[in-house]
Amino acid sequence: MNSLFSLAGRTALVTGGSRGIGSMIAAGFLRAGAARVYISARKAEACQATAAELAALGECIALPMDVSTTEGVRALVAAYAAREQHLDILVNNAGAAWGADFDEFPESGWDKVVNLNLKSPFFLTQALHGQLKAGAARGHHAKVLNIASIDGVSVNPQETYSYAASKAGLIHLTRRMALRLAPEGIVVSAIAPGPFASDMNRAARDHADEVARRVPLGRIGDDDDMAGAAVYLASRAGDYVVGSTLIVDGGVTHARG
């Protein structure tokens, strides 16, 4: 059973890995025995600081890049390829949100969010296709985990139009990519987190008790909840989960009706 959930010998790349859900996943991978975990984030200082902190768990390397642009995607792929010839696990976690009243919602709020949340996961996976195929040739499936949101599954009352649309699109993109890549031994799946404390979810971070009252389980998610879901999908245990989205939210989606 231990080997079923082990990531021993595997390399991983986690975008948006300097904080929040990304750092939870990176830490979980290291605790599950990953050989090396690369984390990327737009802010170099924060990325390097998190890598240094996670180094207590295993080998963690910072590759700070802005993957919201195609130039940033290419730069990240080049930096990774200079260090590794294969990739076993890619986590497309970097994301952004934007909230504004319907009558005032700007085009910039669409472009920033959709480019990072929906466009970048596709083009980063495309650019790393060769390394993922090389990972899949090592005797186990390579994995791509797209980090969506429960806001792409059910409707949040907040006016975050581009965020909800981008995450719903990412869930469907996960299915489409999964069908294309599965025959090559690359398994694509997604996680839809609910309330976890992060800079993006400030309500859960700053008002955890209040948010917890709206969660059927009675609490917000913690680091182990997210790490456990990601390790499951990234390991042999999740090999037969193809194109599906795992909702990790303490029951919030069902409570929304």
N, C-alpha and C positions, 0 to 999 in steps of 0.2 A: 504494500500500500504506500509506503514511503516513496518508492521509486515512481509510482503512478503520478505523484504530485511534485516530483523533483525537477529542478531546472539545471541540474549539474551539467557543466560543460557547455552551456548555451550562452550566447551573447544576445543582448537586447539593446534597443534604442527607444527611448521614451521622450517624445516631444512634450514641451510644457512640463518638464520634469523637475523644475527648481522649487516647486511649491504645490500645495493642495493635493489633488488627486494624483497628479503625476509623480510627486515625491512619495506618496503612499505606495504607488505601484512599484516604483523603482526599489524602495526599501523591501517590499515583499518579494521581489525577484531575487534580491541579494540573499535574503533569509532562506529562500528556497534553493539556494546553491548555485545561482547563475555565475558563470565564470567571470563575465564583465557586463556591467550595465552602463551604457552611455546615456547621459541626459542632455537635452538641449532646451534652451530658453532664450528669449530675446535679450534679456539683461545679463551681460556676462558676469558681473560681480555676484549676482544672486545665484547664477548657475554654478559657478565655481565654489561658492560657499556651501551650497547643498551637496555637491559632489564630495567636498572635503568632509562634511558631516556623515554622509552615507558610507564613506570609506571605512568607517568603523565596522561595517557589516560585510564588506567585501570590496572588490575593485570597482570603483565608480569613477567615470571619466566625464568631464564637462566638455560639451561641444556647443558653445553658445552661438546661436544663429536665429535669424528672424525668418521663419518658414511661411510667413504670410505672403511672400513674393516668390516667383519662380527662381529669381536669382538667389534668394536665401535657401530655397530647397536644393538647388544645385551646389551651393557652398557647403551645406550640411552633408550631402551625399559624398562630395569630394573629401571632406574632412574624415568621414567615417571610412571611406574606401582606402584612405592612406594608412589606416590602422588595421582594418579587417578585410578579409576576402569573402566572408559570408556573413549573413545575418539570420539569426534564428527567430527573433521576436521583434516586431515593430509595433509600438503603441502610438497611435495618432491621437494625442491628448491635447495639444495646444489649441486653445480656443479663446473666443471673445464674446462678449454680450453687449447689447445696446437696448436701452429702454427709453421710450418717448411716447407722448400722446399720438394717437392715430393721425390727427390733422397736422402734426408737426414732425412726424418721423422723417428724418433726412435720408437722402440717397447714400451719404457717407456711412450711415448706420447700417445700410445693407451691404455696401461694398466691403467694409472692414470685416464684418461678421461672416458673411458668406465666403469670402476669400480664404479666411483662416479656418473656419469650421467645416467647410464642405469641399472647397477646391483644393486646399493644401493636402488633406489626407489622400486624395486621389493621386496628385502629381508626385507626392513624396513616395508613395507605394510604387508608382510607375517607375520612378527613378531608381528605386532600390530593388527592382524586379530581379535583376541578375544576382544580387547578393542573397535575396530570399530563396531563389532557386538553388543557389549553392548551399544554403542552409538546409533546404529540404533534401539535398542529396547526401546528407550526412547520417542518414538512418532514422530520422524522425521528421515529422511535418514541421515546416516553418509556420509561424503564426503572425497574423496581422490583427491587432485589436483596435477598433475604432471606438473612441469614447464619445458616446452620444449624450442623451439626457432624457429624463422622464418628460421634459417639456416637448420632446419630439414624439411622445407617445400619447399624452393627454394634455389638456389645455390648462396652462397656468393663467391666473387672472391678471398677472402683470402684463403690460403692453410691451413685450419683447418680441416683436413680429419677426425680425430677421433671425433672431436666435432660435425661436421655435421652429421656423421653417428650415433653417440650416440643419438642425438636429434631426428633424423628421427626414430630411433629404439624406443625411448621413446613414440613417437606419436602412433606407432603401438602397443606397449606394453599397452598403455592406453586403446586401443580398446579391446585387449584380456582380460585384467584384468576387464574391465567394464562388459563384458559378464558373467564372472565367478561370480562377486560379486553383481551384480544388484539384483538377486533373494533374497539376504540376506539383502537388504535395504541399501547397500553400493554403492554409486554412484561415479564412477571414471570418471574424465574428465581432460583436460589439457589446459594450456595457452601457446601460442607461442609468447613471447614478441619480439618486434622489438627494436629500439634504445632507451634505457633508460640509464641514467647516473649511472654507477656502476664501481667497480674496474675491473670487467670482461670486460665491454664495455668502455674502456678508451677513445675511439674516441668520443663517445657520451658525456662522462663526461668532457673531456678536450677541445673538439672542437665542442661544441653543435651547433654553428651557421653553421659551415661547413657541419656537418652531416644533419642538418635540411634542407639544400638545396636539399638533395636527398629524402626527405620525402614529399609525395604529400600534406599532411596536413600542411607542412611548419614549423614543430617543432619536437623536440624529445619528448618522453613520459614523463609525470610527475607522481608524487606520486599518485595523485588521479586517473589517468588513470589505473594504475595497481591495486590500492586498489578497484576501482569500479568493475573491471573484476573479481577479486578474491571473493569479497563479493557476487556478483551475483551468481557465481557458488557454493559458500559455503552455501548460504541461500536457503530458500524455493523457491525463484525465479528461481534457477537453477536446481531444482529437476528432470526435464525431459530432461536434457542435459546429455546423457549417452554415454561415449566413444568418445565424440567429442573434438576437439581442437579449442579453441577460439584464433584467431589471433588478437593481440593487437599491431599494428605497424604503425598506421597512413597512411596505404596504400602502404608501402614499398614492400611487397610481390607482389602486382599487378604491381608495377612499374618495378620490375625486369623482368617481363614477363615470 
